[in-house]
């Protein structure tokens, strides 16, 4: 049957053996399976009219006469006269259309190209023209010194933790600051670092030694659990991605020479010219000194397993030394007043992480990413300054990296919107820029100049400059560690302030692209750049406009010393042609003299973890195959069932949820993923396949495993994302969201997540407040439904598996073993048996006979008096009565022992 369908018809595909009954059927087949070839055919057909021998209504002689007459009769209004002068019987409408094709459109394109080229020269001359240095803003240092002199509290007798310690003038001297730092080292000398500079307990630790497969299962299992105790995230990366941490194999001399030239010299900074960062800084944000509460909140925000610097000081050590934050606040305030940081905290260590796992590429130093880790004390101080700097310093709205906003959702939605608009409204061009070692090569002078442009107080500029002055690091590789390398350029990847400083350094480029470039207009809003830190996408409405934007980028790189890698840049052009559209019907753009890669209709570009296709928009790799691959990889590990389940839930599913959210995965796909998850969990935990879903999806506090049900959680994530985009504080985001996202998309996602139509959140813009009216509260994000409670209720309503389940709802004590299955003495087999008991699927005779017509084999194997159920075994069967008594006495003994340990008076019969 299938063979006859595939061979019937007269229209054969040129690229496979398929045959179709109609031209349209063949065209649709080519669109879906041979997209690249189909697009080439379209472009060839469009160019067919220019080929010799092609059928033409107009002969070459007629075209030449028309061109000659157009010089004499240059207006379209005189087409009737031209038609008569031709004398070949051409109608007036034919002359008008041909005139437009031969004269108007080429002339417009030529004029547009000439205008863009002229504008490129004007814009470049304008941007490279020097700008006088801005007047330094002063006043902060005076205010801080005045506060020290006054020695008063801003908030009076405020609550504990909010009091400000005003240092004495003598404490703000450089010698006193260095002495305080040495005192801290002495106080924390009791906490000794491990060999790799990390604390033995609570630290992330290093990768265990090379995995030995020849030593048997014991060595392999030990290696996995060493890595599990060191870092679950690294174990997940190894299992799911086959990426394992390894020491840099590049020779030590090459490593030292590379980073000495990269960080020690760098490209010259020629100034910013007319590249400006708009937006004034509120310097009053830095006037208050640090409070213990502020220090303590920032210290708690540091990850518990955060790596320590070369001094070995960890978060736990700081917390033990100063649990209230008063000592640290007292130490940090003089740093802020004096604008100086102790030299003792400026030493760093650098670890090289591989960008790829291909052995051939690991010998290239450029395939290793440096992560520079400074002292925990300096990183805490940087975190304090960063929070204030982020509040005081506005960035351009198109920069969405490392800010308190859904930056990935915003940028991906913009790209999806411009691709859709390009298919139906006109041309859309996009180029994805790849900077070469952006974080490592950005000039310190570049960052400081931007801060001065924005009006940051001179005292804060000097403080930030001082944090990099005299900073050095050592780089570790397999052959050893390099000597101290001065860091004269670049930001420290690992310091809390580095992302913000880099965003500020990129801000003038984003500003110039938006003001001087030629962007893409969407609903009256022109957008030229979409940035997420160094992940920059440039947009335009024409090929010529993109050349102008690229020219601005090249000028910025010439001035600042930053470099672009053309080989790693990608671009595409979407041109609307009536009811159809074409992709890349243009030459490739050049960046710094080299052409970039043009992504075809069947190709995609990875941006923020999502594949972006010029033909289909945001793409998601087949999630069922991906999850099957991950489950298979987890299954092959020698981990216990509990650890396999945790790896799947906490790492694999979170990756799938991110892509499924942004790519608007369908419910059928998500349901298939849920089936794969349930089968794997039941297999690993030795649960019967008939086990209810409630055990897997109910909350741990209610007696479940707490797994996310993707068919419910992903649509809920989509609802929150779409609702947030509709109500974004950025006007451009809101307008593009209204054009890109239909109201039906939100409604369907809401219904898929289990929400009712009466509770559907509004996506309309908030009403303007009229005089005399009060401001209504903004619509809060609501969950479509409490699906976990529904799962538990459904479970509790089951006649067999739901018996007694309702009594464990919201019982933290009885369900504590769900939250921590690795309790001492709680072996994996016991955990699986406990799950079977909770769901009443323990392998008894009664379980095997459920659903059968005859139940003669379900009687107790000992007494043959009643069905062999869990309740019969635990409390009714007379044969094992002595066992029940011994178990009762053992439990009583354990309770007595525990009570006496707590100092209670125990009476035992």
Buried (B, 14 or more C-beta within 10 A) or exposed (E): EEEEEEEEBEBEBEEEEBBBEEEEBBBEBBEEBBBBBBBEBBEEEEEEEEEEEEEEEBEEEBBEBBEEBBEEBEEBEBBEBBBEBBEEEBEBEBBBEBBBEBBEEEEEEEEBBEEBBEBBEEBBEEBBEEBEEEEEBEEBBEBBBEBBEEEEEBEEEEEEBBBBBBBEEEBBBEEBBBEBBEEBBEEBEEBEBBEBBBBEEBBBBBBBEEBEEEEEEEBBBBBBBBBBEBBBEBBBBBBBEEBBBBBBBBBBEBBBEBBBEBBEEBBEBBBBBBBBBEBEBEBEBBBBBBBBBBBBBBBEEBEEBBBBBBBBBBBBBBBEBBEEBBBBBBBBBBBBBBBBBBBBBBBBBBBBEBBEEEEEEBEBBEBBBBBBBBBBBBBBBBBBBBBBBBEBBBBBBBBBBBBEBBBBBBBBBBBBBBBBBBBEBBBBBBBBBBBBBBBBBBBBBBBBBBBBBBBBBBBBBBBBBBBBBEBBBBBBBEBEBBEEBBBBBBBBBBBBBBBBBBBBBBBBBBBBBBBBBBBBEBBEBBBBBBBBBBBBBBBBBBBBBBBBBBBBBBBBBBBBBBBBBBEEBBBBBBBBEEEEBBBBBBEBBEBBEEBBBBBBBBBBBEBBEBBBBBBBBBBBEEBBEBBBEBBEBBEEBBBBBBBBBBBBBEBBBEBBBBBBBBBBBBBEBBEBBBEBBBEBBBBBBBBBEEBBBBBBBBBBBBBBBBBBBBBBBBBBBBBBBBBBBBBBEBEBBBBBBBBBBEEEBBBBBBBBBBBEEEEBBEBEEEEEEEEEEEEEEEBEEBBBBEBBEBBBBBBBEBEBBBBEBBEBBEEEEBBEBBEEBEEEEBEBEEBBBBBBEBBBBBEBBBBBBBEEEEBEEBBBEEBEEBBBBBBBBEEBBEEBEEEBEEEEEEEEEEEBEEEEEEEEEEEEE
